[in-house]
Amino acid sequence: MQSYIFLDLDDTLFQTLRKCTSDASNNTLAVRAFLPDGTPNSFATRKQQWLWQWLAKGFRIVPVTARDMGAFRRVNLPFQEEAVLNHGAVVLDNQGAIDKVWMDRILQKLPAYHDKLMMVWEKVEAYCHLHTGFKPRLVDDFDITWYGVIKHNDGTEATLKKLLESVIKPHPSICDGSLYWHLNGNNLAILPRIINKESAVSYLLDSYKQQYSEILTFGAGDSRTDAPFLALCDYALIPKNTQLFNTLVAV
């Protein structure tokens, strides 16, 4: 039986120094990712380091991440399988090249959503221009605009929620389901409905099932938007005190 784990990265396998809590005061942290200038900016605790070592022994590890190609390449881990990037917009094969079948499928559908994203984004930028501290950015990768993300200098969800409630949620393209939003910490994203981790993981699962007579699958993730792809797997791993964990505990 072949074993796979579909593994979210940020806030599951590593995180910023600010989120390392008690481990941040000692020398047990391992650098896991870097900024473009080479500065370390993501770290794994001792437990996360052990988790990686354990997974690497028994699983084929498929990263499933919001990171674009540049940010993914700055992760200091030896991935050897396929990879899901940009919230599911891009799939890489196990040689690190674009999966053309998946890319063609997405690009055939994306134009129907692009204008709607731009209309929402115009409203977002207008709001951010009137209020200080916001950092809106369209995510471009492989010369394609995939989605938009907004951060704020205060680093909290509370300020981003004001933008979400007043501008994003009421927009017709959100209301009709063409676009959706995702808020977790200091990260507010607006995405076309066709871009999601679940669809990309489902695509890879179909491929693996054709290759092997039987597979065992795990999923690991911290965010509510990870839940749909976790539900495709035989088992799910959810880090403690994360958005998804707290959502389940509150039920």
N, C-alpha and C positions, 0 to 999 in steps of 0.2 A: 504493500500500500504506500502510495506517495503522499507525503505530508507537505502542505503549503500553509503559510501564514501571510495574510494581507495586513500589512503593518503601517499604520499611521506613524508619522515621525514627530513633528513638533508637539510638545506637551504630552506625548505618549512615551517616546523613547529618549527624548532629551528636551531641554527648555532653556530659557534665558537664565542668567545668573540670579536675577531677582526672584525667580520662582523656585530656586533650589533650596530654600529655607535653611534647615539645620546643617545640611551638607556644605553650604556656601562658606562656612567659617573654617573649614579644614582643607586638607590637600587631597581629598579622595575623589574630587570631581575629574571627569575626563572630558576633554574638548571634543565636541561632536560636529560642530559646524562653524563656519567663518563668514564674516562680512566680505564684500568684494575687495576691500583693501587688505585682507588677510587677518584682520582682528578677530580673535575668538569671540563668538557671541551665543553659542548654545553648548550646554554641558549635560553630561549624564551623571546621575548619582550612582552610588555603589550598587544599589538595587537594580537600576536601569542597566548598568554595565553587566551585571550578572544575568539579567534577562536576555540581553543580546547574546551573550556567550551560550546560554542554554538554548535559545532559539536556533542559533547557527549550527548547533550540533545535530538537531533533529528535523529541521524544517527547511524547505526552500522559501526564502524570504522575499516577498513582493512588496516593496514600498508603495504606499498609497497616500499621496501628499498634495497639499495645495501649492507646494513650491514649484517655481518654473525651472527650466533647464539649468540656468545659471546657478540658482540657489541650491538645486539638487546636487550639482557637481561639487559644491562647497561643503557637502556633508562628508564627514571623515569616517565612513564605514564602507566595507567591501561588498557592495551589492553585486549579485551575479545573475539574478533572474530578471524578468520583466519589471517594469515600473509604471505606475500611474502618476501623472503630474497634473498640475493646474486644475485641481479638483475633479479630475477625470476627463478633461479636454484632450489630453495627450497620453498615449500609451507608447512606451519604448519596448523594443524586443530585448532579448537577453544579451544582445551585443551592444546595447545602448543606442540603437538606431530607431527612428520613428517607425511605428507600426502603420504602414501605409493603408491597410484595410480600414483600421479604426479611424485614422485621420480623414480619409476620404468620406467615411460615413458621417463624421461630425461636420466637415466642411460643406457637405451637401445640404445640411439642415441649418447651419449657422446664420446664413444671410437673412432668414425670416425673423431672427431675433435681434440682429445687430442694430437696426434702426430704433427698436424699442429700448434697447440698452442705452443708446445715445440720448434718447429723449429723457430718460430718467437721469442720466448722468449730467445733462445740462441743468436740471433742477438741483442736483446735488452740488455742483460746482457753484451755482448761484448762492445757495445757502452757506457754503463754506467760505465764500468771499465776504459774506456779511458777518461771519462769526470767526473769531481768531482761534488758532490752534489746530484747525483741521488740516489733514494731509490726504487729499483724495488722489488716487492714482489708478489709471487704467492699466491692466496687466496685459502686456504685449509679449508674446513668445513665438518664435518661428515666424516673425513678421505678421502675426495675426493678433487682433484684439479679442481677448477671451471674456474678460469680466472686469468689474471695477472693485476697488477696495479703499476703505477710508479708515484712517487712524487719527488719534488726537494726542496732542502733547501731554495731556494730563494722565493718559494711560488707563482710563477707566471706561467701563461700559456706560455709565450714567450719561455722560455728555453725548456719546454716540447714539444713545436711545432717543435723545431729543430730535436728532436728525432723522432717525428711523421712523419715529411716530409722526412727525410733521410733514415729511417729504416723501419718504420711500413707501411706507405701507399704504398710503392712500392712492398711489399712482395706479392708473388703469392697467398697466402691464404687469404690476404685482398682483392686483386684484383678480385679473383673469388667468393668472398662473403661468403666463409666458416667461416671466422672470421670478426669481425668488431671492430672498435675503438670508444672510447668515451672520450672526453676531456671537462672538466668543472672545471675551477679554477686550483688548484694544484692537479689535479687528472686525470691521463691518464690511461684508462683501455683498455685491449684487451680481447675480449670475443668470445667464439663460437657462431655462429649464432643462435643455438637453445636456448641459454640462453638470455632471454629478458623479461622485465616486462609485455609486451603486451600479450604474450602467457599465462603466469601464471594468469593474471587478466581475460582473456577470459575463462580459465578453471574454475575459481571460479564463474564467471558470469553464465556459463552454469549450475553449481550446484545450484545457488540461484534461477534461473528461474524454476528449477524443484521443488523447495521447496515452492515457492510463485507464486500466479497467476499473480501478477503485482509487479514490483520493480521500484524504482527511484534511479538512480545512478549518483554520482558525482565523479570526479577525481580531484586530486590536485597534482601539481608537478612543479618543477623549471627548469628542464633540458630538452634539446631537445630530449633526449632518453625517457623522460616521455610522450612526445606527442602521441605516438601510443597507450598507454593505456588510456590516457585521451580521445582519439577519440572514444574509445569503450563506453564511459559513456554518459549519457544524457546531463550533464553539466560539464564544466571544470573550475577549479580555478587555477590561475597562479599568484604567488607572484610578486609584482612590482620589477623592476630592477634586475631580474634574467636572466639567459641565455635564457630561453624560451620566457620570456616576451620581452626581447630586440630583439630577432629574429622576433617575430610577429610585433613589432612596426616598425621594419626596412623594412617590406614587403611593 
